[in-house]
Amino acid sequence: MGFAGSPGTLANLSHLTPRPVKGLFGDNYLSVGDMDFTQQFLPEVYEKEVERYGNRTIAGFLRMVGAEMPMASDQVVWSEQGRLHIAFDNVQKTDGDTITFDSEDDAKLVGVGATIVLSGPQGTIKGYVSAKPTAAPTTATVLAYGAGNIDGCATADGATIKIFVYGSEYAKGSSNAGNSIDASFTTFNNKPIILRDKYSVNGSDVAQIGWVEVTSEAGTSGYLWYLKSEHEARIRFEDQLEMTMVEAEKATPTSSVATAGGPSGANSGTEGLFSALSTRGLVYNDQDFGGANGLDDFDTILQELDKQGAIEENMLFLDRATSLGMDNMLAAQNSYGSGGTSFGVFENSEDMALNLGFSGFRRGSYDFYKTDWKYLNDSTTRGSIGDIEGVLVPAGTSTVYDQSLGQNISRPFLHVRYRASEADDRRLKSWVTGSVGGNYTSDADEMNVHFLSERALCVQAANNFVLLKATS
């Protein structure tokens, strides 16, 4: 009488003969019907982690376009030069020969004897400033050169006109001529904020050792123990350092952050890139570079750059749709190949390869270098919103006096300042507390890995930057 075998036991596998080596024999393999037996063993586990999302980090933008420098104070202050020439676009034509400025300070910049250009609804004329009435310090009397009076630019009293000074004219033997003007400048400031994060693991989990083979965002590969989550926490924190410099904004006096318990009250927040460009930079809305008027849209940006610093080299950081639209715009202007198609790196040979991507081009007197900005494409960052389509960043520098170094240095228009001194460097601090892993700083049965940084972004000459916003 035989014993009835339980499913999945050795009694049901009597037809098998185990072998001491990993060899293929006719009596040592499991068939599909034997799979119940394998359930008593550990499942087959892949030790290598699948890179489901590829390189997940979005950092790198600030490293490409700027620099990081230490600072010792709670505030960073810089000044930017004003315009060299005198111009106004909101002057009122008061009557037949009088114009009125917004303020007495504006009026002082245009002295008696100045020759000016006046432009209004009726046209553009040249004029001569003949008097500045003491009783009305915001006004000036202007005589027209080529017309009866300044009605040649605007007939209606109170009309808004534009003017600029192009020179002066004085009579023979004149005295007290000229108009002394102090150099104008604008002062800006920003303050650093403190960013913190941590990763915690308890002692029991530390005792359960497990290894995972990973490939890091930096390109290195290897095995990580239980601190794989710490590794990702550090990468996430480094990404947040950059995202904060891009997204942060200062609290307004009436905001709830300022009035209802923000981290620093009314002094909460710092000015990030998008905030600086929205208030001090150029903002271009509703562009469609891939459309029929794409080149006209782009030329509108060039015309505005001409009015600003006219910096020759610029970098374009774009989301995918805008980048492809610009590729289409450029391909339509290319005379190579069939239908204006470029065959790129293969010497425009249609039989070898087709390249529809453009990384650099020149338009007018400007050079542009185009790249995709992952931050605008990632579905867990700005890619989930889509309201920002790109940023144009000038490849320029400003010369300033650095108090820490005691000398003049050149800095990129876009750079990060972090708190540091001989006693403490707060660029990116990391330390461990707890009672696990060889650290005995508390009685808590855990290990805490802390991260801290204190930093601010300086956006200098923001008038040379362009923020591309989506159609509203």
C-alpha angles and dihedrals in degrees: 000000000000129000117249108242122227115234113266096019131120089255089072091050099059090124090068127086114198116224126212092226135050095260135138113246134159095248105040105066130097120234127209089266090058096059093103087070094058093061091081089064129070115277119252105268125190107228094201116082114234112240094226097168101029115221102002100185118101097191121115104079096099092043089057099048106026148019140241121237134174126249132185104205139077090243138036117212129187136168128221124206120251129229116294096216128057118245138148130191100188105057118136123226099222103183141329095314108005132092126189126212127209093246143007090249090058092048092053090063091065108061133190109281095034118134114217143182116233121197125184144140093298097048145274125304139167121243143184122223103228102170144010107204112222091211091057106037095177094058137075133193112233125191119203120234100203103025141046091261140332092289081100089083099034131002098190118083110236093030115146114241137175123235139178133182114242101171145310142260129206135180124249114282093015120163135199088030126166134043119255111220126185116225111263124224139164125225122216132181142185135186131219122243129207117244120194139176138155145196121220131195126174125231095250093057090048089057091056099076118203131167128214125185109224142171111221127220087252090063098253120127136199144101125312127196124212090310093077087106089053089053090054092044089058093049091048091050092050089051090050090053089062096039090052091053088052100042107028123112136183120256115252116228093252097043121114090241088060097042106030108048111300117171092262101015113227088355093061122127135022134237112267129190099270092045092050093048093047092056104028107016138068116279120197118192134194098011119165108186091175094054131089091272096041096119091047089053090051092047089054088061091049091052090054091048088055088060091052129045096316091218107188102216121053137169124220118208107189143172118246099263094049092045092053091045090054090048089055091048092052095043089055089058096047115104096199123106132350113339092357095299120158121219091197123194094014094072092262093295109158091200095057110046145329120231116185096167122098120199098176139015143159127233122178107326094332133096118209129195113197129202138158116257109217092201089067093048104042112105092220095054133031091330088076091058106034098196094120114060102176151321131239110213122190116230093225140121136214125216113228138159112257112209093198093055096031095226144081114273136176117243132185114255086245117049143140125239118201131187114257141148138161088276100047136012110203099180091108117342124187128181139160129231134176135061101284131089097025096307117115107181099125143010093251113119093229145077120238121195109199129201127194139170134169115201149137136201123236114207105188123185090012089174087077094057124086124207112203111209128190125250108285 
